[in-house]
């Protein structure tokens, strides 16, 4: 296989780090693009691991066009970049309500700058990570389709949906190959500490209480990181503009995930129940007809095996992660 070089924004984030490893394990090269932020112990861990496997990281803020112009110059010196995986951005529904300006700046302007980068370095394609949050709340038994009419209920979801539209515009206007992926509740090794799965594992392991907003019956389409990496890479080979759901298509109750974690850790969770936040949806579930058809993608990992792998990784690295609150 000829070695290709890929650029990944948000390479020190959860999906970006795992995708970097996936590409390098597949025999390719990776140039990471991320901000200088060592306040998160997990980012610190990911950075050290990225260096070990040969990821070169360029420090840049995607929302600053001058910094991205510098990145463009650096990438042109390195050689042809086959694809850009644009995974950087601000996530989180609740935080976006507190600081919407920052979310629009990073998620929308940042995406515009990456589309300009795609044009300037003439990469074959760009893959943009969007979110199931654009669907808002859905009814029991329903599976979200890419063709659904949307009614976003948070600045985070709105910023992502507007970025999706920008991707479609650039693809149609400049004849660029761009795929927009709507991720559904991604979890796994080196996950985000602000998301429920890693937070629950960390707190239950340390015999600290966890907080569940609502009664735990809310359903999430938990999708394991290795499945996400496979689908993300496969999407870079598509032509034209594509909009694709990547989700397990088998929603599970949040409390069920807690029970599995308890079983795998051999510890009982101390649960504090609080009222559900009005911005939290009751259910996420993906219709993956499109991903099966376009990229022959089917998620392989079920929740129990995915949580077992995540817990195994957590235990192996517990000392490095002890700063996690």
C-alpha positions as CSV (number, residue, x, y, z in Angstrom):
1,X,0.0,0.0,0.0
2,X,1.3,3.5,-0.8
3,X,1.6,5.7,2.2
4,X,-0.8,8.6,2.2
5,X,-0.7,11.7,4.4
6,X,-3.8,12.9,6.2
7,X,-4.5,16.1,8.1
8,X,-6.7,15.9,11.2
9,X,-8.0,19.0,13.1
10,X,-8.7,18.3,16.7
11,X,-6.1,15.6,16.6
12,X,-5.6,15.8,20.4
13,X,-9.3,15.3,21.0
14,X,-11.1,12.1,21.6
15,X,-12.1,11.1,18.0
16,X,-9.1,12.9,16.5
17,X,-6.6,10.9,18.6
18,X,-8.2,7.6,17.9
19,X,-8.5,8.3,14.1
20,X,-4.8,9.3,14.1
21,X,-3.9,5.9,15.6
22,X,-6.3,4.1,13.2
23,X,-4.6,5.7,10.2
24,X,-1.1,5.1,11.4
25,X,-1.9,1.5,12.2
26,X,-3.2,1.3,8.6
27,X,0.2,2.4,7.3
28,X,-0.5,6.1,6.7
29,X,1.0,9.4,7.9
30,X,-0.9,12.0,10.0
31,X,-0.4,15.7,10.5
32,X,-2.4,16.9,13.5
33,X,-3.8,20.4,13.9
34,X,-4.9,21.5,17.4
35,X,-4.7,24.3,19.9
36,X,-2.1,24.6,22.7
37,X,-4.1,23.5,25.7
38,X,-2.6,21.3,28.4
39,X,-5.2,22.0,31.1
40,X,-6.9,18.7,30.5
41,X,-5.0,15.6,31.8
42,X,-6.5,13.5,29.0
43,X,-5.2,15.9,26.3
44,X,-1.8,15.7,27.9
45,X,-2.0,11.9,27.7
46,X,-3.2,11.9,24.1
47,X,-0.4,14.3,23.1
48,X,2.3,12.0,24.6
49,X,0.8,9.0,22.9
50,X,0.5,10.8,19.6
51,X,4.2,11.7,19.7
52,X,5.1,8.1,20.4
53,X,3.2,6.9,17.2
54,X,4.7,9.6,15.0
55,X,1.9,12.2,14.7
56,X,3.3,15.6,13.9
57,X,1.1,18.2,15.6
58,X,0.8,21.8,14.2
59,X,-0.4,24.2,16.9
60,X,-3.2,26.5,15.5
61,X,-6.6,27.9,16.3
62,X,-8.9,26.9,13.5
63,X,-11.0,30.1,14.0
64,X,-8.0,32.3,13.2
65,X,-7.6,32.6,9.4
66,X,-4.0,33.8,9.7
67,X,-3.0,30.8,11.7
68,X,-4.7,28.5,9.2
69,X,-2.8,30.3,6.4
70,X,0.4,29.4,8.2
71,X,-0.8,25.8,8.5
72,X,-1.5,25.8,4.7
73,X,2.1,26.8,4.1
74,X,3.4,24.1,6.4
75,X,1.2,21.4,4.7
76,X,2.3,22.4,1.3
77,X,6.0,21.9,2.4
78,X,5.2,18.4,3.6
79,X,3.6,17.2,0.4
80,X,0.2,16.2,-0.9
81,X,-2.4,15.8,1.8
82,X,-4.9,13.2,0.7
83,X,-7.8,14.3,2.9
84,X,-8.6,16.6,5.8
85,X,-10.6,15.2,8.7
86,X,-12.1,18.3,10.3
87,X,-12.9,17.1,13.8
88,X,-12.0,20.2,15.8
89,X,-14.8,22.2,17.5
90,X,-16.5,23.0,20.7
91,X,-19.0,20.4,21.9
92,X,-21.6,20.3,24.6
93,X,-25.2,21.5,24.6
94,X,-25.2,23.1,28.1
95,X,-21.9,25.0,27.7
96,X,-23.1,26.4,24.4
97,X,-26.0,28.1,26.2
98,X,-23.5,29.9,28.5
99,X,-21.2,31.0,25.7
100,X,-22.9,30.9,22.2
101,X,-20.5,33.5,20.7
102,X,-17.5,31.2,21.2
103,X,-19.4,28.2,19.7
104,X,-20.3,30.0,16.6
105,X,-16.8,31.4,16.2
106,X,-15.1,28.1,16.5
107,X,-17.6,25.8,14.9
108,X,-18.8,28.0,12.1
109,X,-15.8,30.3,11.3
110,X,-13.4,27.4,12.0
111,X,-15.2,25.3,9.4
112,X,-15.1,28.1,6.9
113,X,-11.4,28.4,7.4
114,X,-10.9,24.6,6.9
115,X,-12.9,24.7,3.7
116,X,-10.6,27.5,2.5
117,X,-7.7,25.2,3.5
118,X,-9.2,22.4,1.5
119,X,-9.2,24.6,-1.6
120,X,-5.7,26.0,-1.0
121,X,-3.9,22.7,-0.5
122,X,-6.0,20.9,-3.1
123,X,-6.6,17.8,-0.9
124,X,-8.8,15.1,-2.4
125,X,-11.6,15.5,0.2
126,X,-12.7,16.9,3.5
127,X,-14.7,15.0,6.2
128,X,-16.6,17.1,8.7
129,X,-17.8,15.7,12.1
130,X,-21.3,16.9,12.9
131,X,-23.6,15.6,15.6
132,X,-26.9,13.9,16.3
133,X,-27.8,17.0,18.3
134,X,-29.0,18.6,15.1
135,X,-32.1,16.2,15.2
136,X,-33.2,17.5,18.6
137,X,-35.6,15.3,20.5
138,X,-37.3,12.4,18.7
139,X,-40.2,10.2,19.6
140,X,-40.0,6.7,21.0
141,X,-39.3,4.0,18.3
142,X,-38.1,6.6,15.7
143,X,-34.7,6.5,14.0
144,X,-33.4,9.8,12.7
145,X,-32.8,10.0,8.9
146,X,-30.5,12.5,7.2
147,X,-33.5,13.8,5.2
148,X,-35.5,14.8,8.3
149,X,-36.6,18.4,8.7
150,X,-34.6,19.8,11.6
151,X,-35.3,22.1,14.5
152,X,-32.2,22.7,16.6
153,X,-32.7,23.6,20.3
154,X,-29.2,24.7,21.4
155,X,-26.5,27.0,20.1
156,X,-24.2,24.0,19.8
157,X,-26.6,22.1,17.5
158,X,-27.3,25.3,15.5
159,X,-23.6,26.1,15.0
160,X,-23.0,22.5,13.7
161,X,-26.0,22.6,11.4
162,X,-24.9,25.9,9.9
163,X,-21.4,24.5,9.4
164,X,-23.0,21.5,7.6
165,X,-24.8,23.9,5.2
166,X,-21.5,25.7,4.6
167,X,-19.9,22.4,3.7
168,X,-22.7,21.7,1.2
169,X,-22.4,25.1,-0.3
170,X,-18.6,24.8,-0.8
171,X,-19.0,21.3,-2.3
172,X,-21.6,22.4,-4.8
173,X,-20.0,25.7,-5.7
174,X,-16.4,24.6,-6.0
175,X,-17.0,20.9,-7.0
176,X,-15.3,19.6,-3.8
177,X,-15.6,16.1,-2.2
178,X,-17.0,16.8,1.2
179,X,-18.7,14.3,3.6
180,X,-20.6,15.5,6.7
181,X,-20.9,12.8,9.4
182,X,-23.5,13.0,12.2
183,X,-22.0,11.1,15.1
184,X,-24.3,9.5,17.7
185,X,-23.0,9.4,21.3
186,X,-19.5,8.3,20.7
187,X,-17.6,6.6,23.6
188,X,-14.5,4.5,24.1
189,X,-10.8,4.5,24.8
190,X,-9.4,8.0,25.6
191,X,-12.9,9.5,25.6
192,X,-14.1,12.9,26.6
193,X,-14.1,13.4,30.4
194,X,-17.1,15.7,30.2
195,X,-19.3,12.9,28.6
196,X,-21.3,10.5,30.7
197,X,-19.5,7.2,30.0
198,X,-15.9,8.1,31.0
199,X,-17.2,10.4,33.8
200,X,-19.2,7.5,35.2
201,X,-16.3,5.0,34.9
202,X,-14.0,7.4,36.6
203,X,-16.3,8.3,39.5
204,X,-17.6,4.8,40.2
205,X,-14.0,3.4,40.1
206,X,-13.1,6.1,42.7
207,X,-16.2,5.3,44.8
208,X,-17.5,8.8,44.2
209,X,-21.2,9.6,43.5
210,X,-22.4,10.1,39.9
211,X,-25.2,12.4,38.9
212,X,-28.0,11.4,36.5
213,X,-30.2,14.1,35.2
214,X,-33.7,12.6,35.0
215,X,-34.5,9.0,36.0
216,X,-31.9,7.3,33.7
217,X,-34.5,6.0,31.2
218,X,-33.3,8.4,28.5
219,X,-32.0,6.5,25.5
220,X,-28.7,7.1,23.7
221,X,-27.4,5.5,20.5
222,X,-24.0,4.6,22.1
223,X,-21.5,4.1,19.3
224,X,-18.0,2.7,19.9
225,X,-15.0,4.7,18.8
226,X,-13.4,2.0,16.5
227,X,-16.7,1.9,14.5
228,X,-16.6,5.7,14.2
229,X,-13.0,5.6,13.0
230,X,-13.8,3.0,10.3
231,X,-16.8,5.0,9.0
232,X,-14.9,8.3,9.1
233,X,-12.0,7.0,7.1
234,X,-14.3,5.3,4.5
235,X,-16.2,8.6,4.0
236,X,-13.0,10.3,2.8
237,X,-13.2,8.2,-0.4
238,X,-16.6,9.4,-1.5
239,X,-17.2,11.8,-4.4
240,X,-19.3,15.0,-4.2
241,X,-21.4,16.0,-1.2
242,X,-22.6,13.4,1.3
243,X,-24.5,13.5,4.5
244,X,-24.2,10.4,6.7
245,X,-25.4,9.2,10.1
246,X,-22.8,7.1,12.1
247,X,-24.6,5.5,15.0
248,X,-25.1,2.0,16.5
249,X,-28.8,2.1,15.5
250,X,-29.6,0.4,18.8
251,X,-30.4,2.9,21.5
252,X,-29.9,1.9,25.2
253,X,-31.1,3.4,28.4
254,X,-28.5,5.5,30.3
255,X,-29.1,3.5,33.5
256,X,-28.3,0.3,31.5
257,X,-24.9,1.6,30.7
258,X,-24.4,2.4,34.4
259,X,-25.4,-1.2,35.4
260,X,-22.8,-2.6,32.9
261,X,-20.1,-0.3,34.3
262,X,-21.0,-1.5,37.8
263,X,-20.7,-5.1,36.7
264,X,-17.4,-4.7,34.9
265,X,-15.8,-2.7,37.8
266,X,-17.3,-4.8,40.5
267,X,-18.5,-1.7,42.3
268,X,-21.9,-0.3,43.1
269,X,-22.6,3.3,41.8
270,X,-23.7,5.9,44.3
271,X,-26.3,7.7,42.1
272,X,-27.7,11.2,42.7
273,X,-30.8,11.9,40.6
274,X,-31.4,15.5,39.6
275,X,-34.1,17.0,37.4
276,X,-33.5,16.6,33.7
277,X,-32.2,19.6,31.9
278,X,-34.6,21.0,29.3
279,X,-31.9,21.0,26.7
280,X,-31.3,17.2,27.1
281,X,-33.1,15.1,24.6
282,X,-34.9,11.8,25.7
283,X,-33.7,9.7,22.8
284,X,-31.1,9.6,20.0
285,X,-31.2,6.8,17.4
286,X,-29.7,6.6,13.9
287,X,-31.1,5.3,10.7
288,X,-28.0,4.0,9.1
289,X,-29.4,2.9,5.7
290,X,-27.3,5.6,4.0
291,X,-24.0,4.6,5.7
292,X,-24.6,1.0,4.7
293,X,-25.3,1.9,1.1
294,X,-22.6,4.6,0.6
295,X,-19.6,3.2,2.6
296,X,-20.7,-0.4,3.5
297,X,-20.6,0.5,7.2
298,X,-22.1,-1.5,9.9
299,X,-21.2,-0.9,13.6
300,X,-19.5,-4.0,15.1
301,X,-19.2,-3.3,18.8
302,X,-22.1,-3.7,21.2
303,X,-22.4,-1.6,24.4
304,X,-21.1,-4.4,26.8
305,X,-18.0,-5.2,24.8
306,X,-17.3,-1.5,24.1
307,X,-17.6,-0.6,27.8
308,X,-15.3,-3.6,28.7
309,X,-12.6,-2.2,26.4
310,X,-13.0,1.3,27.7
311,X,-12.8,0.2,31.3
312,X,-9.7,-2.0,30.5
313,X,-8.0,1.1,29.0
314,X,-9.0,3.2,32.0
315,X,-7.6,0.7,34.5
316,X,-4.3,0.4,32.6
317,X,-3.9,4.2,32.6
318,X,-5.5,5.0,35.9
319,X,-2.3,6.6,37.3
320,X,-2.0,9.0,34.3
321,X,-5.7,9.9,34.6
322,X,-5.8,10.4,38.4
323,X,-6.2,14.1,37.9
324,X,-9.6,13.6,36.3
325,X,-12.2,14.9,38.7
